[in-house]
Amino acid sequence: MPERIAFQGDLGAYSHEACLKARPEAIPVPCTTFDDVIAAVKTGAADLAMLPVENTTYGRVADIHRLLPESGLRIVDEAFVRVRIALMANPGQTLDDIKHVRAHLVLIPQARAFLDAHGITSEAAADSAGAAAEIAATGETGVGALASAVAAEIHGLTVLANGIEDQGHNTTRFLLMSPKADHSRRADHMITTFVFEVRNIPAALYKAMGGFATNGVNMTKLESYMVGGAFTATQFYADIEGHPEDPAVARALEELAYFTNMIKVLGVYPAADGRD
């Protein structure tokens, strides 16, 4: 039986596109919220979870760094999806017929130049793919949706314009997560993701980072976020290049332990195409 991947949004969402890219044969399982995605895996309704973590235009996805350590799931792969925005509508219409569009609040500003140039007004929807599904179901005319071209194909809409995003680099990074960790060395270029909490002593973070510098380990991401409502309890989320069994990585993690109260490895996985 094919694997089932839970994701947030309707069929045709960019998260669905990430599922198709990472596991083309898998069965997509749409969910309403990120918490629902995680719950689907925990209850057995899905085998894997696909979660967005960051976007090149808007930065990290809200709440995701809190959810990842608490989820009980482990990262087994990553996927990068280029956010290409398509304007779609019910068949039989032209671009000149479209006076209004609906899309997720984050997506609309990314196509502002195109919308303004064509005199098209917009309104926010809970989900871009959901807006496409609603337009298809009602048969509305004069109204379009901004979403992935995958959504148009799924819901039988016509793409009237594609690639209308203002930014040519807009890309979202997704993490594929599983109840079971897989730390096997599946590629030459591996990524290790972990969270840690430094001890509340002067220069603790500086000293904790020293081991990565002296051992030549490249840290590609370091982000902080508050936990437990305490200003002194700051956790850090980090991505590094390498595998925990690499001698340099092992030494760096060992040195990190001296200056932290907690280290939790969230995943060891191959670097995906699109990272560079």
N, C-alpha and C positions, 0 to 999 in steps of 0.2 A: 504494500500500500504506500502511495506517495506521502512524503512528509507534509505536514500542515504548518503554515506560517501565519501567526497572528500579527496584525498591524493595525495602527490607528487610522481610521478614515473609511471611506466607501471604496468600492472597487473602482480602480482607475486613479486612485490617489498616488502621489509621488512615493509614498511608502509601499504601495502595491508595486510600483515600478521597480523599487529596490528589491522586493521579493523576487520578481521576475528575473532581475539581473543576477542575484545571488544563487537562486535555486529555481531555474526555469520550469522544472517538472513538479514543483511543490503546489499544494492546494492552498490558495489564499483564504484567510479567515479574517474578515473585516471586524473591527471593534470600535467602540465609541470613544474610549479614552485610553491613555497610556496604562492606567491601572487595570483596565479591562484586558489589555494585551497581555500583561504579566499574569493576571488571574487565569486567562485562557490556557496558558502553558502549565500553570500549577495544578489546574483541575483536570488536565489531560484533553481539553478541547482542541489544543494545538500542540505541536511538538517543539516549535521554535517561535521566537518573538523577534520582530524587526522594529527597532526603535531609532528615531533620528536623534543625533546628539549635537550637531553643530552645522551651521550654514555659513558660507563665505561672506554673505552680505549681512546677516543678522546675528551672527555669533552663536553662542550655545543655546540649545533649546531649554526653555524654562522648566525647572523641576526635575530634569532628567538625571542630573548628577546626584540628586537625593534618591531617586527611584532605583538607580542601578545597584548601589551597594545593598539596599534593603530588599531587592527583588528575589534574592536567592538564586538568580540565574547567572550564567557565566558566558562571556563573549567568546564565540567560536569563529566569527568571520566579520569582515566589514565590507561595506559597499558604498560607492560614491555615485550619486545621481545628479547629473547636470539638469538644473531646473529650467526646462524649456516650456514656455507658456504658450498655449494655443487658445485662440478664441474660437469657440464652437457654438453651433446653434442647430435647431431642427432643420432637416433637409428642405431644399427649395428656396432658400433665402440667400441673398448676397451680403457682402460686408456693409454695403450702403443701407441695408434694411435694419441693421442692428443699431439701436439707440441706447441700449442699457445692458450692463453685464453684472453678473454676480460671481463672487469668488471669496475665498478665505481672506480675512482682513490683511494678512501678511502679503498675500500675492498681488493685491490691487496696486500698491505703490510701485511694485516691480515692473509694471507695464504702464506706468502713468504717461510717459511720453507718447506712446501709441494711442492710448485712449483719448488724450487731449487732442492729438492731431486729427482724430476722426470724429471728435465731438461726441464721444460715448460717455455716458454717466455710469456710475458704479454703486454697488451696495455690498456690504459684507455678508457673507454666509458662514455657517458653522464649518463647512468643509467644501473645498472646491469641487471635488469629484461628486459630492452630494448635490451641489448646485447643478451640475451637469445631469445627474440622474433625475432631479426634480423637473428640469426643463424638458427632458425627454418624455417624462411621464405625463406632463400636462399639455404638451404640444404647443407651448407658447411660441408666439412669433414676435419679432422685434426685440427679443431678449436673448442674450448669449451668456455663456459661462467661460471663465478663464480657468484652465486646468491642463493636465497632461493630455497629450494626444491619445494616450492609452484610454483615458476616460471617454473620449469621443468614440473610439472603436467599440468599447464595451456597451455604451448606451445608445449607439446608432445615430450619433450626431455628425454633422458635417463640419470639418475644420475649415474655417474661413480665413484664418491667418495663423501662422506658426512662428515660433521664435521671436515673439514680440517683447520679450523682457528687455529692460533698459540696460542691465548689466550682462556682459558677455561671459562672465566667469562664475555666475551664480551656481553653486554646487552644494548639495547637502550630503553630509556623511551619516551613514546608518551603521548600527551595530546589530549583528545577528546573534541572538542569545539562546542558550540551551540550558536545561536543568543539569546537564552533565558537562563538566569541564573537559576540554581536550587540549592538553599542553604538548602534544606531539609536535615535532619539528616538521611541519608540512611544506615548508618553503625555505629558500635561502634567506629571504628578507622577512623576519618575524617582528611582530609588535607585541609588547607586554603592557597591559593596562592595569593600574592599581590605584587604590586610595590609601592615604595615610594621614595620621594626626600627629603633629609634632608636639613634643613636650613643651610646656609653658615656661621656657627658660630663654634668656637673652641669646639671640643669634642662632636659635635652634634650626630655623629653616635654612639659613646660610650654611650651617655646618652639615645639615642633612643633604644638601645639594652638592656639597664638596666631593662626595664619593663618585658621583656621576662624572664630574669634570675631570678628576684625577685619573679615572679609569677609561676615559674616552668614550663614554656612553652618551649617545645623542638623545636628549629629552625633547620630544617634539611638541609636547603639551603639558602645561602646569596651570591648573585653575584652583582657586580656593572657594569654599562655600561654608556658611555657618551651619552648625548642627546643634540640636538640643536647646536652641534658644539662648545659648551662652556665647558671649563675645570672646571668651578665651578658648572656646572649643572649636577651632577651625580645622576642617578637613581639607585635604588637597587631592585633586584628581590628576593623574599623570599618565602620559603615554611615553614609552621609550622604545628605541629601536634595539632589537635583540631578543634573545631567549634567556629565561632565568638560569639555564644551565651553561650559558656562555660564561667563561671565567671572569671577564670584565663586568658583566651584569651581576653575577653572583657576588662579587666583591662590593659593588656599589650598593646592592640591596642589604648586604650585611652591615655596611657602614651606616646606611639609612636607619637600621633598626636601633642603633645606639641613641638616636635623637628623636625617636617616635614612641608614642604609646600604643600605636596600632598600625599594622600594614595588612591590607587585604588585596590579593591579586584577583582582579575581575576577569582576566582573560589573557590567553597567549594565542596569537592567531597570525596568519599570513597577511602581509601588507597587500592591500588590494590595488588593482589598476586604478589610477586616478589620484592616488595619494601624492604623486609628484607633479 
